[in-house]
Amino acid sequence: MKQKQGDVFTIQLAGFYVTFVQDPLSFGAIVKESREKLDFNKFAEQLVRRVFGYKTIKGDHNILQASSNKHLKGDGLRVMTQAMMTNLQNLMLHNIGSASDQRNWMEDGLFSYSYNIVFRAGYLSLYGNVPHKSEGNEEKAKEKDRAESEALFYEFRKYDQLFPNLAYGVLPPRQKLEADRLQEFFWNALSVQKMKTKDNISRWVWDVHQAKEEMGMKESMINKYMLMLLWDSQGNTGPSSF
């Protein structure tokens, strides 16, 4: 294509026009163009609706930014860090000194292990823990946290593998059905009603939920936004830890 059309050319891909710029000397002129010509917001709105089922509203970015400034800095960040440490200990150290620790030897790749543990601890730190009272005691509640986060992680990996083709709208029918199933799974697992049954929900997540609720957003749409938050916060965290 470059040999035929030159360093700058536009093609139609999956219904979208995509312009390729392969001349580094042209980047400067393009970057200097006005935001009206290079506005990412319209594309982002279409993308999040396709991959998360979420329809954006005015003020979305401001809501998230306000909650992030409050809870991901200073004292708020210290609270989040402590929650992360507590959940990491539950996931990594629960077998130490137990009879099962002496009997079982588990092997895993370093990347898989790092991704698994960091993702699950992050999920529990954001979306809360199973209450001790609901399970009868603390140990059973922690065991359920481990089981639920493990199941959610493996479903997330499946969704992650489908994500690129889902974003471009080129999934074959069978994979599209699987993507729809996974979306339904996450909308339920991360739903507002499910969160209300948990302890230790992150204020970062809860404040965003409350702000959208006050703006009149339907609960079903907030559930979809929670999937987007999970993706934004955990999609690259596990691989980055490796």
N, C-alpha and C positions, 0 to 999 in steps of 0.2 A: 504493500500500500504506500509506504514511504517513497519507494522508487518511482511509483506512478504519479502520486499526488504531491510529493514534497514533504517538508518538515511539519506543516500544519494542515490537518485535514479533519473532516467531520464525517462520522458514519452513523447510521441508525442501528442501534443495538437493543433488541427486546422492546421495541417501541419508543426508545429514547434516543435523542441525538447526543452523541458524545464527541467532543472535539479533542483531538490529540495534538499536543504541542511538544515536538521533539527537538526543537532548537533552543538551547539554553539562553541564547542571546535575546530571545523573544520574551522570556519570563518577566523581565522588569517592566516592560510596557503593559503586559497583561495585568500584573499585580496593581499597577497604578490606576487601573480603570475604576470607575465609580462603583459603589456598592449596589446601585440599581442594576448594573450589568452583571455583577458577580455576587448576587444575593443567594446564599446557601439555604436560607430559611424555607423557601418554597419547596426545594428538593427534600429538605429534612422532614417537612410535614408529610410529604408523600411517602417517604421512607418509613417513618415510625408508624404510619397507619398500616402499611403493608406488612411489616415484620412484627409489630407488637399489637396491632389492632387498635391503637390509640389515636384519637382525633384531638389534635392540639387546640388550645384555646389561647386567647390573648392574655399575656402576663405569665405564661408557663415558665419562661426563663427567669423572670424576676422572683417568682415563688421559690424555685429551686436555689437560686443564688442567695436569697435571704436566709433560707434554712441552712445552706452550706456555710455561709459566713458565721452563723451563730453556733453551729454544732460541729463543724469540722476544723475549728481553730480554737486556740486557748483552752479554757476549762472544758468546753464541749468536746474537744478532741481528746483530752485526758480521760473523760468518761468513756468515749468510744474505744480508746486504746485499752483501758482496763477490761471492758467487755470482751474485746478481742483476745486478750491474754487468758481470761477465764475460759472462753470457749476452746481455745487452742489446747489448754491443759486437759479439758474434758475429752477432746478428740485424740490426743497423743499419749496421754499418761494413764488412761483409765484401767489398763491391764497390768500396770507395773505392780509387782508383788503379789499378784493373784495366782491362783492355781492354773488358770488358763494361760497365763504368761509363761509358766514353766513348760507347758505341754505344746503350745502352738508356736510355730515359726512361720512368719509371713514374709513373702518377698514381693517387691514391686519396683518398677522403674523410678528413678529419682524424679523425673518430670511428673509422672502420674501421681506420685505420692505428694509432691509439693503442691500441685494444682488441686488435688483432692482436699487436702487439709486446709489450705488457705481459703479456698472457695467456701467450704462448709463453715469454717469459723466466721468468715465474713457474713455469710447468710444469717447465721444464728445471732450475730452481733447486731445486725440491722433489723431483722424481722422477729426477734424475740425467742424466748425459750419456753418449753412446756412447763406449766406450773407444777410445783411439787405436790400440791394438794390433789390435783386431778389424777395423778398416778399413784398416790398413796405415800410416797416417800421420795427423797431427793435422788437416790440412785436410779430408781425406775424412770424418773423424769429425764435424767441425763441420758439414760439408755435410749429413750424415745427420741431425744434430740439427735443422737448419733444416727439412729435408724432413718429418721425423716430427712436429715440433711444428706445422708448417703444416697437415698433414693432420688432426691431432688438434684443432686450433683450429676448423676448418670443421665437423667432426663435432660439436664442442661447441656451436657456434652453432645447428645443427639441433636438438640436444637442448634448448637454451635456449628455442627457439620453441615446442617441444611441452610444456615444463615446466608452465605454468599449468594446462592442461587435464589433464595427467597427474596433477598433484597433486590435482585435484578428481575424478579418475576419470571424465572425460567425453570421452575421446578416441574418435573414430570408429574402426572396425575397421582401416582402412588406416593411419591414423596410429599406432594402437596397435602394429601390426606394425613400423612404423618405429622407434618408441620401444624396442621389445624388441631390435631389431637394434642400435641405438645403445648400449643397455646392455651387450650382449654385446661390442661393440667396445671399450668403455671397460674392462670387467672384464678383457679380455685385454691391452689396451695398458698398464694400470696394475697388472697382476698382480704378485704377489710374485716369481714366477719371472722375469718380465721385468725387475723392478727389480734382481734379483741379478746381472744381466748388465751393469748400468750402473756408472759411476763418479760420485763426487760426490753421492750421494744425501743429501738433507737429513736431519740427525739428528732433526729434528722428526718427519718421516714415519717414519723407521726405528725410532725408539723406540716410537712408537705401534704399529707392526707387531709388534715384539718383545713388547710387553706383552700384546697380544691373543693372540699365539702361546703365551706362557707360561700364559695362562688357559685354553688348550685350544681356542681358536676354530679352526674349519676354515679352511684356506687359501682356499677358494672364497668364504667369507664375508668374510675380510680383503680380498680383491680388490674386493668390493662396497663395503667401507668406504672403500677408496682413491678410488673414484668420489665418494663423499660428501665426502671431504677436498678433492678437486679442486674440487668445486662450492663448498664453504664458503670456500676460500681464493681462488679465482679468479673466481667468478661475478660479483662486483660490482667487482673490482679494476680491470679494463679500463675499464668505463664510468666509474668514479670518476676514473681518470687523465685522462679527457677533460674 
